[in-house]
């Protein structure tokens, strides 16, 4: 039986890593060892970034809602508390879209929140 060497699979595996490292600067795109390290690190950054994106968007939505609340003489925390007591089940993404696109509807929501707090 002929001896099977790993040259073909090794080359495939290395080419796959080098393909992922395409566009990197200098030896990170050309040498397997440094490319492998760069690809592993970029994978970690991508994983962390997917989590951070959720945080960043939530922070943006809260900032927009807070600006809308300030325009109606209320702060963010009392607004959210009032909505919860009023039984309004809108998430922060939708509230921020309403605050931007339809200020009159957002004013109605703030009035509803104020009424629930009294």
ROFI-493964 format. One line per field, with one value per atom (N, C-alpha, C, O, CB): residue in three letters; y, x, z; residue number from 1. Coordinates in Angstrom, 1 decimal, decimal comma, padded with zeros to 4 digits. Each point is the difference from the previous one (the first is absolute). Glycine has a CB too. Example, Ala and Ser with C-alpha at 12.3 -4.5 7.8 and 13.67 -1.06 7.14 Angstrom:
aa c(ala  ala  ala  ala  ala  ser  ser  ser  ser  ser) $
py c(-005,7  001,2  001,2  000,0  -001,2  002,3  001,1  001,1  001,1  -001,7) $
px c(013,2  -000,9  000,9  001,0  -002,9  001,5  000,9  -000,8  000,5  000,7) $
pz c(007,8  000,0  000,0  000,7  000,5  -001,9  000,0  000,8  000,1  -002,3) $
i c(1  1  1  1  1  2  2  2  2  2) $
This chain:
aa c(unk  unk  unk  unk  unk  unk  unk  unk  unk  unk  unk  unk  unk  unk  unk  unk  unk  unk  unk  unk  unk  unk  unk  unk  unk  unk  unk  unk  unk  unk  unk  unk  unk  unk  unk  unk  unk  unk  unk  unk  unk  unk  unk  unk  unk  unk  unk  unk  unk  unk  unk  unk  unk  unk  unk  unk  unk  unk  unk  unk  unk  unk  unk  unk  unk  unk  unk  unk  unk  unk  unk  unk  unk  unk  unk  unk  unk  unk  unk  unk  unk  unk  unk  unk  unk  unk  unk  unk  unk  unk  unk  unk  unk  unk  unk  unk  unk  unk  unk  unk  unk  unk  unk  unk  unk  unk  unk  unk  unk  unk  unk  unk  unk  unk  unk  unk  unk  unk  unk  unk  unk  unk  unk  unk  unk  unk  unk  unk  unk  unk  unk  unk  unk  unk  unk  unk  unk  unk  unk  unk  unk  unk  unk  unk  unk  unk  unk  unk  unk  unk  unk  unk  unk  unk  unk  unk  unk  unk  unk  unk  unk  unk  unk  unk  unk  unk  unk  unk  unk  unk  unk  unk  unk  unk  unk  unk  unk  unk  unk  unk  unk  unk  unk  unk  unk  unk  unk  unk  unk  unk  unk  unk  unk  unk  unk  unk  unk  unk  unk  unk  unk  unk  unk  unk  unk  unk  unk  unk  unk  unk  unk  unk  unk  unk  unk  unk  unk  unk  unk  unk  unk  unk  unk  unk  unk  unk  unk  unk  unk  unk  unk  unk  unk  unk  unk  unk  unk  unk  unk  unk  unk  unk  unk  unk  unk  unk  unk  unk  unk  unk  unk  unk  unk  unk  unk  unk  unk  unk  unk  unk  unk  unk  unk  unk  unk  unk  unk  unk  unk  unk  unk  unk  unk  unk  unk  unk  unk  unk  unk  unk  unk  unk  unk  unk  unk  unk  unk  unk  unk  unk  unk  unk  unk  unk  unk  unk  unk  unk  unk  unk  unk  unk  unk  unk  unk  unk  unk  unk  unk  unk  unk  unk  unk  unk  unk  unk  unk  unk  unk  unk  unk  unk  unk  unk  unk  unk  unk  unk  unk  unk  unk  unk  unk  unk  unk  unk  unk  unk  unk  unk  unk  unk  unk  unk  unk  unk  unk  unk  unk  unk  unk  unk  unk  unk  unk  unk  unk  unk  unk  unk  unk  unk  unk  unk  unk  unk  unk  unk  unk  unk  unk  unk  unk  unk  unk  unk  unk  unk  unk  unk  unk  unk  unk  unk  unk  unk  unk  unk  unk  unk  unk  unk  unk  unk  unk  unk  unk  unk  unk  unk  unk  unk  unk  unk  unk  unk  unk  unk  unk  unk  unk  unk  unk  unk  unk  unk  unk  unk  unk  unk  unk  unk  unk  unk  unk  unk  unk  unk  unk  unk  unk  unk  unk  unk  unk  unk  unk  unk  unk  unk  unk  unk  unk  unk  unk  unk  unk  unk  unk  unk  unk  unk  unk  unk  unk  unk  unk  unk  unk  unk  unk  unk  unk  unk  unk  unk  unk  unk  unk  unk  unk  unk  unk  unk  unk  unk  unk  unk  unk  unk  unk  unk  unk  unk  unk  unk  unk  unk  unk  unk  unk  unk  unk  unk  unk  unk  unk  unk  unk  unk  unk  unk  unk  unk  unk  unk  unk  unk  unk  unk  unk  unk  unk  unk  unk  unk  unk  unk  unk  unk  unk  unk  unk  unk  unk  unk  unk  unk  unk  unk  unk  unk  unk  unk  unk  unk  unk  unk  unk  unk  unk  unk  unk  unk  unk  unk  unk  unk  unk  unk  unk  unk  unk  unk  unk  unk  unk  unk  unk  unk  unk  unk  unk  unk  unk  unk  unk  unk  unk  unk  unk  unk  unk  unk  unk  unk  unk  unk  unk  unk  unk  unk  unk  unk  unk  unk  unk  unk  unk  unk) $
py c(-001,2  001,2  001,2  000,1  -001,3  002,2  001,2  000,9  000,0  -000,1  000,8  000,9  001,3  000,6  -001,7  001,6  001,2  001,1  -000,1  -001,1  002,2  001,2  001,1  000,0  -000,6  001,5  001,1  001,3  001,0  -002,0  000,9  001,2  000,8  001,2  -002,2  000,2  000,6  000,7  001,1  -002,8  001,0  000,6  001,1  001,0  -003,2  002,1  001,1  001,3  001,1  -002,8  001,5  001,1  000,6  001,3  -002,3  000,2  000,5  000,8  001,1  -003,1  001,4  000,7  001,4  001,0  -003,3  002,3  001,2  001,0  001,2  -002,4  000,8  000,9  000,6  001,1  -002,4  000,5  000,5  001,1  001,0  -003,3  002,1  001,1  001,2  001,2  -002,9  001,5  001,2  000,7  001,2  -002,4  000,5  000,6  000,9  001,1  -003,1  001,5  000,8  001,3  001,0  -003,1  002,0  001,1  000,9  000,9  -002,3  001,2  000,8  001,5  000,2  -002,2  002,9  001,4  000,5  001,2  -001,5  -000,6  000,5  000,6  -000,3  -001,5  002,5  000,8  -000,9  -000,7  002,8  -002,0  -000,6  -001,6  -000,7  002,8  -002,5  -001,5  -000,7  -001,2  001,6  000,4  -000,6  -000,6  -000,9  002,5  -001,1  -000,5  -001,1  -000,7  002,9  -002,3  -000,8  -001,3  -001,0  003,1  -001,9  -001,1  -000,7  000,6  000,6  -002,6  -000,8  000,3  000,1  -001,8  001,7  000,0  001,3  000,0  -001,4  002,6  001,2  000,2  000,6  000,4  -001,5  000,0  -000,7  000,4  -000,2  -001,4  -000,8  000,8  000,0  -002,1  002,7  000,8  001,2  000,3  -000,9  001,3  001,1  -000,4  000,7  000,5  -002,3  -000,5  -000,4  000,2  -001,0  000,1  -000,3  001,2  000,1  -002,2  003,1  001,3  000,7  000,5  -000,3  -000,2  000,7  -000,7  000,6  000,2  -002,2  -000,7  000,3  000,1  -001,9  002,0  000,4  001,4  000,2  -001,6  002,3  001,4  000,0  000,7  000,2  -001,8  -000,1  -000,5  000,4  -000,8  -000,6  -000,6  001,1  000,1  -002,4  003,0  001,0  001,1  000,6  -001,1  000,9  001,0  -000,3  001,0  -000,4  -001,8  -000,4  000,3  000,3  -002,0  001,5  000,3  001,5  000,5  -002,7  002,9  001,5  000,7  001,1  -001,3  -000,3  000,6  000,1  001,0  -001,8  -000,2  000,0  001,0  000,8  -003,2  002,6  001,0  001,4  000,9  -002,5  001,8  001,3  000,5  001,1  -001,6  -000,4  000,3  000,3  001,0  -002,4  000,7  000,2  001,4  000,8  -003,3  002,8  001,3  001,2  001,0  -002,1  000,9  001,0  000,2  001,1  -001,8  -000,4  000,1  000,7  000,9  -003,0  001,8  000,7  001,5  000,8  -003,0  002,5  001,4  000,8  001,1  -001,7  -000,1  000,6  000,2  001,0  -002,0  000,0  000,0  001,1  000,8  -003,2  002,5  001,0  001,4  000,9  -002,5  001,8  001,4  000,3  001,2  -001,5  -000,7  000,2  000,3  000,9  -002,4  000,9  000,2  001,4  000,7  -003,2  002,9  001,3  001,1  001,0  -001,8  000,6  001,0  000,1  001,0  -001,5  -000,6  000,0  000,2  -000,3  -001,2  002,0  000,3  -001,2  000,0  002,0  -003,0  -001,3  -000,6  000,3  -000,7  -000,4  -000,7  -001,4  -000,5  002,0  -002,2  -001,3  -001,1  -000,7  001,3  -000,6  -001,0  000,1  -001,0  001,0  001,2  000,2  -000,4  -000,5  002,3  -001,5  -000,3  -001,5  -000,5  002,5  -002,8  -001,4  -000,6  -001,0  001,0  000,5  -000,4  000,2  -000,8  001,3  000,7  000,3  -000,9  -000,4  002,7  -002,6  -000,9  -001,4  -000,6  001,9  -001,7  -001,4  000,0  -001,0  000,6  001,5  000,0  000,1  -000,4  001,4  -000,3  000,2  -001,3  -000,1  002,5  -003,3  -001,3  000,1  -000,7  000,1  001,6  000,2  -000,9  000,2  002,2  -003,3  -001,0  000,3  -000,7  -001,0  002,8  000,3  -000,1  000,5  001,1  -002,2  -000,1  001,3  000,9  -003,4  002,6  001,3  000,3  001,2  -001,6  -000,6  000,3  000,7  001,0  -003,0  001,5  000,6  001,3  001,0  -003,3  002,5  001,3  001,0  001,2  -002,3  000,8  000,9  000,4  001,1  -002,1  000,0  000,3  000,9  000,9  -003,1  002,0  000,9  001,4  001,0  -002,9  002,0  001,3  000,8  001,2  -002,2  000,3  000,7  000,3  001,1  -002,3  000,2  000,1  000,7  000,7  -002,8  001,9  000,5  000,7  -000,7  -001,1  003,0  000,7  000,1  000,0  001,2  -001,0  000,1  -001,3  000,1  001,6  -002,8  -001,3  -000,2  -000,5  -000,4  001,4  -000,2  000,9  -000,3  -000,2  001,7  000,9  -000,6  000,1  001,9  -002,7  -000,7  -001,1  -000,3  000,8  -001,2  -001,1  000,6  -000,5  -000,8  002,5  000,6  000,5  -000,1  000,8  -000,2  000,3  -001,2  000,1  001,8  -003,0  -001,3  -000,4  -000,5  -000,2  000,8  -000,4  000,9  -000,4  -000,4  002,1  001,0  -000,4  000,1  001,7  -002,1  -000,3  -001,3  -000,1  001,2  -002,1  -001,2  000,2  -000,8  -000,4  002,2  000,3  000,7  000,0  000,1  000,6  000,7  -000,8  000,5  001,4) $
px c(000,8  -000,8  000,9  001,0  -002,8  001,4  000,8  -000,2  -001,0  000,8  001,3  000,0  -000,7  000,3  001,8  -003,0  -000,7  000,6  000,1  -002,3  002,6  000,6  -001,1  -001,0  003,4  -002,2  -000,9  000,1  -000,6  000,5  000,9  000,3  -001,2  -000,1  002,3  -003,1  -001,1  -000,9  -000,5  000,6  -000,5  -000,8  000,6  -000,6  -000,5  002,4  000,8  -000,1  -000,3  001,8  -001,3  000,0  -001,4  -000,2  002,0  -002,9  -001,4  -000,3  -000,5  -000,1  001,1  -000,3  000,7  -000,5  000,3  001,5  000,7  -000,6  000,0  002,1  -002,5  -000,6  -001,3  -000,3  001,4  -001,8  -001,3  000,3  -000,7  -000,4  002,1  000,4  000,5  -000,4  000,9  000,3  000,6  -001,1  000,0  002,1  -003,2  -001,1  -000,8  -000,4  000,3  000,0  -000,7  000,8  -000,5  -000,5  002,4  000,9  000,2  000,8  000,3  -001,8  000,2  -000,4  -001,1  000,7  001,3  -000,3  000,7  000,0  -002,2  002,8  000,7  001,3  000,5  -001,6  001,8  001,2  001,2  000,2  -001,3  002,0  001,3  000,0  -000,7  001,4  000,1  000,2  -001,2  -000,2  002,6  -003,3  -001,3  -000,8  -000,8  000,8  000,2  -000,8  000,8  -000,6  -000,6  002,5  000,8  000,6  000,1  000,4  -000,1  000,6  -001,0  -000,9  003,1  -002,2  -001,0  -000,1  -001,0  001,3  000,9  000,1  -000,7  -000,8  002,9  -001,7  -000,5  -001,5  -000,8  003,1  -002,6  -001,4  -000,9  -001,1  001,9  -000,3  -000,9  -000,3  -001,1  002,1  000,1  -000,2  -001,0  -000,9  003,2  -002,1  -000,9  -001,4  -000,9  002,8  -002,1  -001,4  -000,6  -001,2  001,8  000,1  -000,5  -000,4  -001,1  002,5  -000,6  -000,2  -001,2  -000,9  003,3  -002,5  -001,2  -001,3  -001,0  002,6  -001,5  -001,2  -000,5  -001,2  002,0  000,2  -000,4  -000,6  -001,0  002,9  -001,3  -000,6  -001,4  -000,9  003,2  -002,5  -001,3  -001,0  -001,2  002,2  -000,6  -000,9  -000,4  -001,2  002,2  000,0  -000,3  -000,8  -000,9  003,1  -001,9  -000,8  -001,4  -000,9  002,9  -002,4  -001,4  -000,7  -001,2  001,7  000,1  -000,6  -000,1  -001,0  001,9  000,2  000,1  -001,0  -000,5  002,9  -002,7  -001,0  -001,4  -000,6  001,9  -001,7  -001,2  -000,1  -001,0  000,8  001,4  000,1  -000,1  -000,7  002,1  -000,7  000,1  -001,3  -000,4  002,7  -003,1  -001,3  -001,0  -000,7  001,1  -000,3  -000,9  000,3  -000,9  000,8  001,4  000,4  -000,5  -000,4  002,5  -002,0  -000,5  -001,5  -000,5  002,3  -002,5  -001,5  -000,4  -000,9  000,7  000,9  -000,2  000,3  -000,8  001,3  000,5  000,4  -001,1  -000,4  002,8  -002,9  -001,1  -001,3  -000,6  001,7  -001,4  -001,2  000,1  -000,9  000,5  001,6  000,3  -000,2  -000,5  002,1  -001,1  -000,1  -001,5  -000,4  002,7  -003,1  -001,4  -000,7  -000,9  001,0  000,3  -000,6  000,3  -000,8  001,0  001,1  000,4  -000,8  -000,4  002,7  -002,6  -000,8  -001,5  -000,6  002,0  -001,8  -001,4  000,0  -000,9  000,2  001,9  000,0  000,0  -000,6  -000,5  001,9  000,0  001,4  000,7  -003,2  002,9  001,3  -000,3  -001,1  002,3  -000,1  -000,1  -000,6  -000,9  002,8  -001,3  -000,4  -001,5  -000,6  003,0  -002,8  -001,5  -000,9  -001,1  001,8  -000,2  -000,8  -000,2  -001,1  002,0  000,2  000,0  -000,8  -000,8  003,0  -002,1  -000,8  -001,5  -000,8  002,8  -002,3  -001,4  -000,6  -001,1  001,6  000,3  -000,5  -000,2  -001,0  002,2  -000,3  -000,2  -001,3  -000,7  003,2  -002,7  -001,2  -001,3  -001,1  002,4  -001,2  -001,1  -000,3  -001,0  001,5  000,4  -000,1  000,3  -000,5  -001,2  002,5  000,4  001,2  001,1  -002,0  000,8  001,1  000,7  -000,2  -001,1  002,0  000,8  001,5  000,4  -002,2  002,6  001,4  000,7  -000,5  000,4  001,4  000,7  000,3  000,0  001,0  -000,8  000,2  -001,2  000,1  001,4  -002,7  -001,2  -000,3  -000,4  -000,5  001,2  -000,2  000,9  -000,4  -000,2  001,9  000,9  -000,4  000,1  001,7  -002,4  -000,5  -001,2  -000,1  000,9  -001,6  -001,2  000,5  -000,6  -000,9  002,5  000,5  000,6  -000,1  000,6  000,1  000,5  -001,0  -000,1  002,3  -003,0  -000,9  -001,3  -000,5  001,5  -001,5  -001,4  000,0  -000,4  -000,6  001,5  000,1  -001,4  000,0  002,0  -003,0  -001,4  -000,4  -000,5  -000,1  000,9  -000,3  000,8  -000,4  -000,2  001,9  000,9  -000,5  000,0  001,9  -002,4  -000,6  -001,2  -000,2  001,0  -001,6  -001,2  000,5  -000,7  -000,6  002,3  000,6  000,5  -000,2  000,8  000,0  000,5  -001,2  000,1  002,0  -003,1  -001,2  -000,6  -000,5  000,0  000,5  -000,6  000,9  -000,5  -000,4  002,2  000,9  -000,2  000,0  001,7  -001,9  -000,2  -001,3  -000,1  001,4  -002,3  -001,3  000,1  -000,7  -000,5  002,0  000,1  000,8  -000,2  000,1  000,9  000,8  -000,8  000,4  001,7  -003,2  -000,8  -000,9  -000,7  000,8) $
pz c(000,0  000,0  000,0  000,7  000,5  -002,0  -000,1  001,2  000,6  -003,1  002,8  001,2  -000,4  -001,0  001,9  -000,1  -000,3  000,8  001,3  -001,8  -000,1  000,7  000,1  -000,8  -000,1  001,7  000,3  -000,8  000,4  001,8  -003,3  -000,7  -000,5  000,1  -000,7  000,0  -000,7  001,0  -000,1  -001,7  002,9  001,0  000,8  000,3  -000,1  000,0  000,7  -000,9  000,5  000,6  -002,4  -000,9  -000,1  000,0  -001,4  001,4  000,0  001,3  -000,1  -001,3  002,5  001,3  000,0  000,5  000,7  -001,7  000,1  -001,0  000,3  000,3  -001,8  -000,9  000,5  -000,3  -001,6  002,6  000,6  001,0  000,0  -000,3  001,1  001,0  -000,8  000,4  001,3  -002,7  -000,7  -000,8  -000,2  000,0  -000,3  -000,6  001,0  -000,4  -001,2  002,8  001,0  000,4  000,4  000,5  -001,1  000,4  -001,2  000,1  001,6  -002,8  -001,2  000,3  000,6  -002,1  001,2  000,2  001,3  000,2  -001,3  001,9  001,2  -000,5  -001,1  002,5  -000,5  -000,4  000,2  001,0  -000,3  -001,7  000,0  000,2  -000,7  001,7  -000,1  000,1  000,6  -000,1  000,4  000,3  000,5  -001,1  000,2  001,7  -003,1  -001,2  -000,8  -000,8  000,7  000,4  -000,9  000,7  -000,6  -000,6  002,5  000,7  000,9  000,7  -000,7  -000,1  000,7  001,5  000,6  -002,4  002,4  001,5  000,5  000,9  -000,9  -000,6  000,5  -000,5  000,7  -000,8  -001,1  -000,5  001,0  000,2  -002,6  002,8  000,9  001,3  000,5  -001,5  001,6  001,2  -000,3  000,9  -000,1  -001,9  -000,3  -000,2  000,4  -001,5  000,4  -000,2  001,3  000,2  -002,5  003,2  001,3  000,8  000,6  -000,6  000,0  000,7  -000,6  000,7  -000,1  -001,9  -000,7  000,3  000,1  -001,9  001,9  000,4  001,4  000,2  -001,7  002,4  001,4  000,0  000,7  000,2  -001,7  -000,1  -000,6  000,5  -000,7  -000,8  -000,6  001,0  000,0  -002,3  003,1  001,0  001,0  000,4  -000,7  000,8  001,0  -000,6  000,7  000,4  -002,4  -000,6  -000,2  000,1  -001,3  001,0  -000,1  001,3  000,0  -001,7  002,8  001,3  000,2  000,5  000,5  -001,3  000,2  -000,8  000,4  000,1  -001,7  -000,9  000,7  -000,2  -001,8  002,7  000,7  001,1  000,2  -000,7  001,2  001,1  -000,6  000,5  000,9  -002,5  -000,6  -000,6  000,2  -000,8  000,0  -000,5  001,2  -000,1  -002,0  003,1  001,2  000,6  000,3  000,2  -000,4  000,5  -000,9  000,5  000,5  -002,4  -000,9  000,1  000,1  -001,6  001,7  000,1  001,3  000,0  -001,3  002,4  001,2  -000,1  000,6  000,7  -001,9  -000,2  -000,8  000,3  -000,2  -001,1  -000,9  000,9  -000,1  -002,0  002,8  000,8  001,1  000,2  -000,6  001,0  001,0  -000,6  000,7  000,5  -002,4  -000,6  -000,3  000,2  -001,3  000,7  -000,2  001,3  000,1  -002,1  003,1  001,3  000,5  000,6  -000,1  -000,7  000,5  -000,7  000,6  -000,1  -001,8  -000,7  000,5  -000,2  -001,8  002,7  000,5  001,6  000,6  -002,5  002,4  001,4  000,9  001,1  -001,6  000,1  000,8  -000,1  -001,0  000,6  001,3  -000,2  -000,4  000,2  001,5  -002,1  -000,6  001,0  -000,3  -001,2  002,7  001,0  000,4  000,1  000,7  -000,6  000,4  -001,2  000,2  001,5  -002,9  -001,2  -000,1  -000,2  -001,0  001,3  -000,1  001,1  -000,2  -000,9  002,3  001,2  -000,3  000,3  001,3  -002,1  -000,3  -001,1  000,1  000,6  -001,7  -001,0  000,5  -000,3  -001,4  002,6  000,6  000,8  000,0  000,1  000,7  000,8  -000,8  000,4  001,4  -002,9  -000,9  -000,9  -000,6  000,5  000,2  -000,8  -001,5  -000,8  002,5  -002,0  -001,4  -000,3  000,7  -000,8  -000,7  -000,3  -001,3  -001,0  002,3  -001,3  -001,2  000,4  001,0  -001,9  000,0  000,3  -000,3  -000,6  000,1  000,9  -000,1  -001,5  -000,3  002,5  -003,0  -001,5  -000,6  -000,7  000,6  000,4  -000,5  000,6  -000,8  000,4  001,7  000,6  -000,6  -000,2  002,3  -002,4  -000,6  -001,5  -000,4  001,9  -002,2  -001,3  000,0  -000,8  000,0  001,8  000,1  000,4  -000,5  001,2  000,2  000,4  -001,2  000,0  002,3  -003,2  -001,2  -001,0  -000,5  000,9  -000,8  -001,2  000,4  -000,9  000,0  002,1  000,3  001,4  000,9  -002,4  001,6  001,3  000,7  001,2  -002,1  000,1  000,6  000,7  001,1  -002,9  001,2  000,6  001,3  001,0  -003,2  002,1  001,2  001,1  001,2  -002,7  001,2  001,0  000,7  001,2  -002,5  000,5  000,5  001,0  001,0  -003,1  001,7  000,9  001,3  001,1  -003,1  002,0  001,2  000,9  001,2  -002,4  000,5  000,8  000,7  001,1  -002,7  000,9  000,5  001,2  001,0  -003,3  002,2  001,0  001,3  001,1  -002,8  001,4  001,1  000,8  001,2  -002,5  000,5  000,6  000,8  001,1  -003,0  001,5  000,8  001,3  000,9  -003,1  002,2  001,2  001,1  001,2  -002,6  001,0  001,0  000,8  000,9  -002,4) $
i c(1  1  1  1  1  2  2  2  2  2  3  3  3  3  3  4  4  4  4  4  5  5  5  5  5  6  6  6  6  6  7  7  7  7  7  8  8  8  8  8  9  9  9  9  9  10  10  10  10  10  11  11  11  11  11  12  12  12  12  12  13  13  13  13  13  14  14  14  14  14  15  15  15  15  15  16  16  16  16  16  17  17  17  17  17  18  18  18  18  18  19  19  19  19  19  20  20  20  20  20  21  21  21  21  21  22  22  22  22  22  23  23  23  23  23  24  24  24  24  24  25  25  25  25  25  26  26  26  26  26  27  27  27  27  27  28  28  28  28  28  29  29  29  29  29  30  30  30  30  30  31  31  31  31  31  32  32  32  32  32  33  33  33  33  33  34  34  34  34  34  35  35  35  35  35  36  36  36  36  36  37  37  37  37  37  38  38  38  38  38  39  39  39  39  39  40  40  40  40  40  41  41  41  41  41  42  42  42  42  42  43  43  43  43  43  44  44  44  44  44  45  45  45  45  45  46  46  46  46  46  47  47  47  47  47  48  48  48  48  48  49  49  49  49  49  50  50  50  50  50  51  51  51  51  51  52  52  52  52  52  53  53  53  53  53  54  54  54  54  54  55  55  55  55  55  56  56  56  56  56  57  57  57  57  57  58  58  58  58  58  59  59  59  59  59  60  60  60  60  60  61  61  61  61  61  62  62  62  62  62  63  63  63  63  63  64  64  64  64  64  65  65  65  65  65  66  66  66  66  66  67  67  67  67  67  68  68  68  68  68  69  69  69  69  69  70  70  70  70  70  71  71  71  71  71  72  72  72  72  72  73  73  73  73  73  74  74  74  74  74  75  75  75  75  75  76  76  76  76  76  77  77  77  77  77  78  78  78  78  78  79  79  79  79  79  80  80  80  80  80  81  81  81  81  81  82  82  82  82  82  83  83  83  83  83  84  84  84  84  84  85  85  85  85  85  86  86  86  86  86  87  87  87  87  87  88  88  88  88  88  89  89  89  89  89  90  90  90  90  90  91  91  91  91  91  92  92  92  92  92  93  93  93  93  93  94  94  94  94  94  95  95  95  95  95  96  96  96  96  96  97  97  97  97  97  98  98  98  98  98  99  99  99  99  99  100  100  100  100  100  101  101  101  101  101  102  102  102  102  102  103  103  103  103  103  104  104  104  104  104  105  105  105  105  105  106  106  106  106  106  107  107  107  107  107  108  108  108  108  108  109  109  109  109  109  110  110  110  110  110  111  111  111  111  111  112  112  112  112  112  113  113  113  113  113  114  114  114  114  114  115  115  115  115  115  116  116  116  116  116  117  117  117  117  117  118  118  118  118  118) $
